[in-house]
Amino acid sequence: MGGRGVFAGERLEGRWTGMRERNSRRSKSFVRELGKEFRVYYPPPEFKVFIIANPRGRSAWGLNELLYDICVARVSYVRSAGNRGDLPLVKDPIWEVESEFALGGTRHRR
């Protein structure tokens, strides 16, 4: 009888692991595809689409995300104090998207 409980627990743990992996794939796919659409709808140079999984976003900004999985922002540039060039800045966030495909609604829950 005790063995049966162990096996059931192992099956349950395997099921949760599978669900976590599936939810992770869904979240990444959702972020990637929504980010693509945002880039079409909100083109540069007036807008910048920051996406967590996009290493190319590090160009002038030095980062690829702003607190969320996706952040679409109206951007501007100001002249640097030393007059060495323009510095980018976020003028107005348009969209801030955090994707969670988990049962508990948070990625920190274990």
Phi and psi in radians as a Rosetta constraint file:
Dihedral C 1 N 2 CA 2 C 2 CIRCULARHARMONIC -1.105 0.35
Dihedral N 2 CA 2 C 2 N 3 CIRCULARHARMONIC -0.620 0.35
Dihedral C 2 N 3 CA 3 C 3 CIRCULARHARMONIC -1.122 0.35
Dihedral N 3 CA 3 C 3 N 4 CIRCULARHARMONIC -0.640 0.35
Dihedral C 3 N 4 CA 4 C 4 CIRCULARHARMONIC -1.064 0.35
Dihedral N 4 CA 4 C 4 N 5 CIRCULARHARMONIC -0.710 0.35
Dihedral C 4 N 5 CA 5 C 5 CIRCULARHARMONIC -1.120 0.35
Dihedral N 5 CA 5 C 5 N 6 CIRCULARHARMONIC -0.657 0.35
Dihedral C 5 N 6 CA 6 C 6 CIRCULARHARMONIC -1.112 0.35
Dihedral N 6 CA 6 C 6 N 7 CIRCULARHARMONIC -0.802 0.35
Dihedral C 6 N 7 CA 7 C 7 CIRCULARHARMONIC -1.135 0.35
Dihedral N 7 CA 7 C 7 N 8 CIRCULARHARMONIC -0.700 0.35
Dihedral C 7 N 8 CA 8 C 8 CIRCULARHARMONIC -1.095 0.35
Dihedral N 8 CA 8 C 8 N 9 CIRCULARHARMONIC -0.720 0.35
Dihedral C 8 N 9 CA 9 C 9 CIRCULARHARMONIC -1.118 0.35
Dihedral N 9 CA 9 C 9 N 10 CIRCULARHARMONIC -0.673 0.35
Dihedral C 9 N 10 CA 10 C 10 CIRCULARHARMONIC -1.138 0.35
Dihedral N 10 CA 10 C 10 N 11 CIRCULARHARMONIC -0.711 0.35
Dihedral C 10 N 11 CA 11 C 11 CIRCULARHARMONIC -1.114 0.35
Dihedral N 11 CA 11 C 11 N 12 CIRCULARHARMONIC -0.745 0.35
Dihedral C 11 N 12 CA 12 C 12 CIRCULARHARMONIC -1.092 0.35
Dihedral N 12 CA 12 C 12 N 13 CIRCULARHARMONIC -0.785 0.35
Dihedral C 12 N 13 CA 13 C 13 CIRCULARHARMONIC -1.088 0.35
Dihedral N 13 CA 13 C 13 N 14 CIRCULARHARMONIC -0.726 0.35
Dihedral C 13 N 14 CA 14 C 14 CIRCULARHARMONIC -1.094 0.35
Dihedral N 14 CA 14 C 14 N 15 CIRCULARHARMONIC -0.643 0.35
Dihedral C 14 N 15 CA 15 C 15 CIRCULARHARMONIC -1.151 0.35
Dihedral N 15 CA 15 C 15 N 16 CIRCULARHARMONIC -0.759 0.35
Dihedral C 15 N 16 CA 16 C 16 CIRCULARHARMONIC -1.125 0.35
Dihedral N 16 CA 16 C 16 N 17 CIRCULARHARMONIC -0.715 0.35
Dihedral C 16 N 17 CA 17 C 17 CIRCULARHARMONIC -1.063 0.35
Dihedral N 17 CA 17 C 17 N 18 CIRCULARHARMONIC -0.779 0.35
Dihedral C 17 N 18 CA 18 C 18 CIRCULARHARMONIC -1.076 0.35
Dihedral N 18 CA 18 C 18 N 19 CIRCULARHARMONIC -0.704 0.35
Dihedral C 18 N 19 CA 19 C 19 CIRCULARHARMONIC -1.164 0.35
Dihedral N 19 CA 19 C 19 N 20 CIRCULARHARMONIC -0.697 0.35
Dihedral C 19 N 20 CA 20 C 20 CIRCULARHARMONIC -1.060 0.35
Dihedral N 20 CA 20 C 20 N 21 CIRCULARHARMONIC -0.792 0.35
Dihedral C 20 N 21 CA 21 C 21 CIRCULARHARMONIC -1.123 0.35
Dihedral N 21 CA 21 C 21 N 22 CIRCULARHARMONIC -0.746 0.35
Dihedral C 21 N 22 CA 22 C 22 CIRCULARHARMONIC -1.091 0.35
Dihedral N 22 CA 22 C 22 N 23 CIRCULARHARMONIC -0.781 0.35
Dihedral C 22 N 23 CA 23 C 23 CIRCULARHARMONIC -1.125 0.35
Dihedral N 23 CA 23 C 23 N 24 CIRCULARHARMONIC -0.655 0.35
Dihedral C 23 N 24 CA 24 C 24 CIRCULARHARMONIC -1.101 0.35
Dihedral N 24 CA 24 C 24 N 25 CIRCULARHARMONIC -0.768 0.35
Dihedral C 24 N 25 CA 25 C 25 CIRCULARHARMONIC -1.107 0.35
Dihedral N 25 CA 25 C 25 N 26 CIRCULARHARMONIC -0.743 0.35
Dihedral C 25 N 26 CA 26 C 26 CIRCULARHARMONIC -1.087 0.35
Dihedral N 26 CA 26 C 26 N 27 CIRCULARHARMONIC -0.768 0.35
Dihedral C 26 N 27 CA 27 C 27 CIRCULARHARMONIC -1.085 0.35
Dihedral N 27 CA 27 C 27 N 28 CIRCULARHARMONIC -0.817 0.35
Dihedral C 27 N 28 CA 28 C 28 CIRCULARHARMONIC -1.079 0.35
Dihedral N 28 CA 28 C 28 N 29 CIRCULARHARMONIC -0.739 0.35
Dihedral C 28 N 29 CA 29 C 29 CIRCULARHARMONIC -1.125 0.35
Dihedral N 29 CA 29 C 29 N 30 CIRCULARHARMONIC -0.777 0.35
Dihedral C 29 N 30 CA 30 C 30 CIRCULARHARMONIC -1.026 0.35
Dihedral N 30 CA 30 C 30 N 31 CIRCULARHARMONIC -0.832 0.35
Dihedral C 30 N 31 CA 31 C 31 CIRCULARHARMONIC -1.108 0.35
Dihedral N 31 CA 31 C 31 N 32 CIRCULARHARMONIC -0.785 0.35
Dihedral C 31 N 32 CA 32 C 32 CIRCULARHARMONIC -1.066 0.35
Dihedral N 32 CA 32 C 32 N 33 CIRCULARHARMONIC -0.856 0.35
Dihedral C 32 N 33 CA 33 C 33 CIRCULARHARMONIC -1.235 0.35
Dihedral N 33 CA 33 C 33 N 34 CIRCULARHARMONIC -0.713 0.35
Dihedral C 33 N 34 CA 34 C 34 CIRCULARHARMONIC -1.132 0.35
Dihedral N 34 CA 34 C 34 N 35 CIRCULARHARMONIC -0.700 0.35
Dihedral C 34 N 35 CA 35 C 35 CIRCULARHARMONIC -1.039 0.35
Dihedral N 35 CA 35 C 35 N 36 CIRCULARHARMONIC -0.729 0.35
Dihedral C 35 N 36 CA 36 C 36 CIRCULARHARMONIC -1.035 0.35
Dihedral N 36 CA 36 C 36 N 37 CIRCULARHARMONIC -0.797 0.35
Dihedral C 36 N 37 CA 37 C 37 CIRCULARHARMONIC -1.153 0.35
Dihedral N 37 CA 37 C 37 N 38 CIRCULARHARMONIC -0.716 0.35
Dihedral C 37 N 38 CA 38 C 38 CIRCULARHARMONIC -1.054 0.35
Dihedral N 38 CA 38 C 38 N 39 CIRCULARHARMONIC -0.678 0.35
Dihedral C 38 N 39 CA 39 C 39 CIRCULARHARMONIC -1.113 0.35
Dihedral N 39 CA 39 C 39 N 40 CIRCULARHARMONIC -0.587 0.35
Dihedral C 39 N 40 CA 40 C 40 CIRCULARHARMONIC -1.252 0.35
Dihedral N 40 CA 40 C 40 N 41 CIRCULARHARMONIC -0.793 0.35
Dihedral C 40 N 41 CA 41 C 41 CIRCULARHARMONIC -1.326 0.35
Dihedral N 41 CA 41 C 41 N 42 CIRCULARHARMONIC -0.534 0.35
Dihedral C 41 N 42 CA 42 C 42 CIRCULARHARMONIC -2.120 0.35
Dihedral N 42 CA 42 C 42 N 43 CIRCULARHARMONIC 1.410 0.35
Dihedral C 42 N 43 CA 43 C 43 CIRCULARHARMONIC -1.395 0.35
Dihedral N 43 CA 43 C 43 N 44 CIRCULARHARMONIC 2.721 0.35
Dihedral C 43 N 44 CA 44 C 44 CIRCULARHARMONIC -1.251 0.35
Dihedral N 44 CA 44 C 44 N 45 CIRCULARHARMONIC 2.830 0.35
Dihedral C 44 N 45 CA 45 C 45 CIRCULARHARMONIC -1.580 0.35
Dihedral N 45 CA 45 C 45 N 46 CIRCULARHARMONIC -0.095 0.35
Dihedral C 45 N 46 CA 46 C 46 CIRCULARHARMONIC -1.231 0.35
Dihedral N 46 CA 46 C 46 N 47 CIRCULARHARMONIC -0.518 0.35
Dihedral C 46 N 47 CA 47 C 47 CIRCULARHARMONIC -2.147 0.35
Dihedral N 47 CA 47 C 47 N 48 CIRCULARHARMONIC 2.752 0.35
Dihedral C 47 N 48 CA 48 C 48 CIRCULARHARMONIC -2.353 0.35
Dihedral N 48 CA 48 C 48 N 49 CIRCULARHARMONIC 2.290 0.35
Dihedral C 48 N 49 CA 49 C 49 CIRCULARHARMONIC -1.852 0.35
Dihedral N 49 CA 49 C 49 N 50 CIRCULARHARMONIC 1.946 0.35
Dihedral C 49 N 50 CA 50 C 50 CIRCULARHARMONIC -1.626 0.35
Dihedral N 50 CA 50 C 50 N 51 CIRCULARHARMONIC 2.215 0.35
Dihedral C 50 N 51 CA 51 C 51 CIRCULARHARMONIC -2.233 0.35
Dihedral N 51 CA 51 C 51 N 52 CIRCULARHARMONIC 2.296 0.35
Dihedral C 51 N 52 CA 52 C 52 CIRCULARHARMONIC -0.971 0.35
Dihedral N 52 CA 52 C 52 N 53 CIRCULARHARMONIC -0.656 0.35
Dihedral C 52 N 53 CA 53 C 53 CIRCULARHARMONIC -1.695 0.35
Dihedral N 53 CA 53 C 53 N 54 CIRCULARHARMONIC 0.398 0.35
Dihedral C 53 N 54 CA 54 C 54 CIRCULARHARMONIC -2.026 0.35
Dihedral N 54 CA 54 C 54 N 55 CIRCULARHARMONIC 1.661 0.35
Dihedral C 54 N 55 CA 55 C 55 CIRCULARHARMONIC -1.154 0.35
Dihedral N 55 CA 55 C 55 N 56 CIRCULARHARMONIC -0.338 0.35
Dihedral C 55 N 56 CA 56 C 56 CIRCULARHARMONIC -1.211 0.35
Dihedral N 56 CA 56 C 56 N 57 CIRCULARHARMONIC -0.297 0.35
Dihedral C 56 N 57 CA 57 C 57 CIRCULARHARMONIC -1.262 0.35
Dihedral N 57 CA 57 C 57 N 58 CIRCULARHARMONIC -0.008 0.35
Dihedral C 57 N 58 CA 58 C 58 CIRCULARHARMONIC -1.456 0.35
Dihedral N 58 CA 58 C 58 N 59 CIRCULARHARMONIC -0.057 0.35
Dihedral C 58 N 59 CA 59 C 59 CIRCULARHARMONIC -0.728 0.35
Dihedral N 59 CA 59 C 59 N 60 CIRCULARHARMONIC -1.826 0.35
Dihedral C 59 N 60 CA 60 C 60 CIRCULARHARMONIC -1.289 0.35
Dihedral N 60 CA 60 C 60 N 61 CIRCULARHARMONIC -0.370 0.35
Dihedral C 60 N 61 CA 61 C 61 CIRCULARHARMONIC -1.532 0.35
Dihedral N 61 CA 61 C 61 N 62 CIRCULARHARMONIC -0.434 0.35
Dihedral C 61 N 62 CA 62 C 62 CIRCULARHARMONIC 1.286 0.35
Dihedral N 62 CA 62 C 62 N 63 CIRCULARHARMONIC 0.206 0.35
Dihedral C 62 N 63 CA 63 C 63 CIRCULARHARMONIC -2.711 0.35
Dihedral N 63 CA 63 C 63 N 64 CIRCULARHARMONIC 2.849 0.35
Dihedral C 63 N 64 CA 64 C 64 CIRCULARHARMONIC -2.115 0.35
Dihedral N 64 CA 64 C 64 N 65 CIRCULARHARMONIC 0.016 0.35
Dihedral C 64 N 65 CA 65 C 65 CIRCULARHARMONIC -2.585 0.35
Dihedral N 65 CA 65 C 65 N 66 CIRCULARHARMONIC 2.713 0.35
Dihedral C 65 N 66 CA 66 C 66 CIRCULARHARMONIC -2.230 0.35
Dihedral N 66 CA 66 C 66 N 67 CIRCULARHARMONIC 1.438 0.35
Dihedral C 66 N 67 CA 67 C 67 CIRCULARHARMONIC 1.191 0.35
Dihedral N 67 CA 67 C 67 N 68 CIRCULARHARMONIC -0.332 0.35
Dihedral C 67 N 68 CA 68 C 68 CIRCULARHARMONIC -2.177 0.35
Dihedral N 68 CA 68 C 68 N 69 CIRCULARHARMONIC 2.896 0.35
Dihedral C 68 N 69 CA 69 C 69 CIRCULARHARMONIC -1.078 0.35
Dihedral N 69 CA 69 C 69 N 70 CIRCULARHARMONIC -0.669 0.35
Dihedral C 69 N 70 CA 70 C 70 CIRCULARHARMONIC -2.365 0.35
Dihedral N 70 CA 70 C 70 N 71 CIRCULARHARMONIC 2.372 0.35
Dihedral C 70 N 71 CA 71 C 71 CIRCULARHARMONIC -2.372 0.35
Dihedral N 71 CA 71 C 71 N 72 CIRCULARHARMONIC 2.123 0.35
Dihedral C 71 N 72 CA 72 C 72 CIRCULARHARMONIC -1.826 0.35
Dihedral N 72 CA 72 C 72 N 73 CIRCULARHARMONIC 2.203 0.35
Dihedral C 72 N 73 CA 73 C 73 CIRCULARHARMONIC -2.407 0.35
Dihedral N 73 CA 73 C 73 N 74 CIRCULARHARMONIC 2.540 0.35
Dihedral C 73 N 74 CA 74 C 74 CIRCULARHARMONIC -1.352 0.35
Dihedral N 74 CA 74 C 74 N 75 CIRCULARHARMONIC 2.290 0.35
Dihedral C 74 N 75 CA 75 C 75 CIRCULARHARMONIC -2.098 0.35
Dihedral N 75 CA 75 C 75 N 76 CIRCULARHARMONIC 2.854 0.35
Dihedral C 75 N 76 CA 76 C 76 CIRCULARHARMONIC -2.594 0.35
Dihedral N 76 CA 76 C 76 N 77 CIRCULARHARMONIC 3.105 0.35
Dihedral C 76 N 77 CA 77 C 77 CIRCULARHARMONIC -2.378 0.35
Dihedral N 77 CA 77 C 77 N 78 CIRCULARHARMONIC 2.513 0.35
Dihedral C 77 N 78 CA 78 C 78 CIRCULARHARMONIC -2.161 0.35
Dihedral N 78 CA 78 C 78 N 79 CIRCULARHARMONIC 2.645 0.35
Dihedral C 78 N 79 CA 79 C 79 CIRCULARHARMONIC -1.269 0.35
Dihedral N 79 CA 79 C 79 N 80 CIRCULARHARMONIC 2.402 0.35
Dihedral C 79 N 80 CA 80 C 80 CIRCULARHARMONIC -1.205 0.35
Dihedral N 80 CA 80 C 80 N 81 CIRCULARHARMONIC 2.728 0.35
Dihedral C 80 N 81 CA 81 C 81 CIRCULARHARMONIC -1.044 0.35
Dihedral N 81 CA 81 C 81 N 82 CIRCULARHARMONIC -0.630 0.35
Dihedral C 81 N 82 CA 82 C 82 CIRCULARHARMONIC -1.495 0.35
Dihedral N 82 CA 82 C 82 N 83 CIRCULARHARMONIC 0.122 0.35
Dihedral C 82 N 83 CA 83 C 83 CIRCULARHARMONIC 0.986 0.35
Dihedral N 83 CA 83 C 83 N 84 CIRCULARHARMONIC 0.620 0.35
Dihedral C 83 N 84 CA 84 C 84 CIRCULARHARMONIC -1.686 0.35
Dihedral N 84 CA 84 C 84 N 85 CIRCULARHARMONIC -0.003 0.35
Dihedral C 84 N 85 CA 85 C 85 CIRCULARHARMONIC 2.660 0.35
Dihedral N 85 CA 85 C 85 N 86 CIRCULARHARMONIC -3.088 0.35
Dihedral C 85 N 86 CA 86 C 86 CIRCULARHARMONIC -1.673 0.35
Dihedral N 86 CA 86 C 86 N 87 CIRCULARHARMONIC 2.481 0.35
Dihedral C 86 N 87 CA 87 C 87 CIRCULARHARMONIC -1.906 0.35
Dihedral N 87 CA 87 C 87 N 88 CIRCULARHARMONIC 2.293 0.35
Dihedral C 87 N 88 CA 88 C 88 CIRCULARHARMONIC -1.341 0.35
Dihedral N 88 CA 88 C 88 N 89 CIRCULARHARMONIC 2.603 0.35
Dihedral C 88 N 89 CA 89 C 89 CIRCULARHARMONIC -2.575 0.35
Dihedral N 89 CA 89 C 89 N 90 CIRCULARHARMONIC 2.649 0.35
Dihedral C 89 N 90 CA 90 C 90 CIRCULARHARMONIC -1.538 0.35
Dihedral N 90 CA 90 C 90 N 91 CIRCULARHARMONIC 2.081 0.35
Dihedral C 90 N 91 CA 91 C 91 CIRCULARHARMONIC -1.502 0.35
Dihedral N 91 CA 91 C 91 N 92 CIRCULARHARMONIC -0.777 0.35
Dihedral C 91 N 92 CA 92 C 92 CIRCULARHARMONIC -2.682 0.35
Dihedral N 92 CA 92 C 92 N 93 CIRCULARHARMONIC 2.006 0.35
Dihedral C 92 N 93 CA 93 C 93 CIRCULARHARMONIC -1.264 0.35
Dihedral N 93 CA 93 C 93 N 94 CIRCULARHARMONIC 2.284 0.35
Dihedral C 93 N 94 CA 94 C 94 CIRCULARHARMONIC -1.689 0.35
Dihedral N 94 CA 94 C 94 N 95 CIRCULARHARMONIC -0.849 0.35
Dihedral C 94 N 95 CA 95 C 95 CIRCULARHARMONIC -2.303 0.35
Dihedral N 95 CA 95 C 95 N 96 CIRCULARHARMONIC 2.442 0.35
Dihedral C 95 N 96 CA 96 C 96 CIRCULARHARMONIC -2.317 0.35
Dihedral N 96 CA 96 C 96 N 97 CIRCULARHARMONIC 1.979 0.35
Dihedral C 96 N 97 CA 97 C 97 CIRCULARHARMONIC -2.099 0.35
Dihedral N 97 CA 97 C 97 N 98 CIRCULARHARMONIC 2.218 0.35
Dihedral C 97 N 98 CA 98 C 98 CIRCULARHARMONIC -2.087 0.35
Dihedral N 98 CA 98 C 98 N 99 CIRCULARHARMONIC 2.116 0.35
Dihedral C 98 N 99 CA 99 C 99 CIRCULARHARMONIC -1.717 0.35
Dihedral N 99 CA 99 C 99 N 100 CIRCULARHARMONIC 2.312 0.35
Dihedral C 99 N 100 CA 100 C 100 CIRCULARHARMONIC -2.386 0.35
Dihedral N 100 CA 100 C 100 N 101 CIRCULARHARMONIC 1.997 0.35
Dihedral C 100 N 101 CA 101 C 101 CIRCULARHARMONIC -2.012 0.35
Dihedral N 101 CA 101 C 101 N 102 CIRCULARHARMONIC 1.168 0.35
Dihedral C 101 N 102 CA 102 C 102 CIRCULARHARMONIC -2.379 0.35
Dihedral N 102 CA 102 C 102 N 103 CIRCULARHARMONIC 2.667 0.35
Dihedral C 102 N 103 CA 103 C 103 CIRCULARHARMONIC -1.070 0.35
Dihedral N 103 CA 103 C 103 N 104 CIRCULARHARMONIC -0.708 0.35
Dihedral C 103 N 104 CA 104 C 104 CIRCULARHARMONIC -1.482 0.35
Dihedral N 104 CA 104 C 104 N 105 CIRCULARHARMONIC -0.177 0.35
Dihedral C 104 N 105 CA 105 C 105 CIRCULARHARMONIC 1.394 0.35
Dihedral N 105 CA 105 C 105 N 106 CIRCULARHARMONIC 0.122 0.35
Dihedral C 105 N 106 CA 106 C 106 CIRCULARHARMONIC -2.539 0.35
Dihedral N 106 CA 106 C 106 N 107 CIRCULARHARMONIC 2.489 0.35
Dihedral C 106 N 107 CA 107 C 107 CIRCULARHARMONIC -1.391 0.35
Dihedral N 107 CA 107 C 107 N 108 CIRCULARHARMONIC -0.187 0.35
Dihedral C 107 N 108 CA 108 C 108 CIRCULARHARMONIC -1.573 0.35
Dihedral N 108 CA 108 C 108 N 109 CIRCULARHARMONIC -0.150 0.35
Dihedral C 108 N 109 CA 109 C 109 CIRCULARHARMONIC -1.337 0.35
Dihedral N 109 CA 109 C 109 N 110 CIRCULARHARMONIC 2.415 0.35
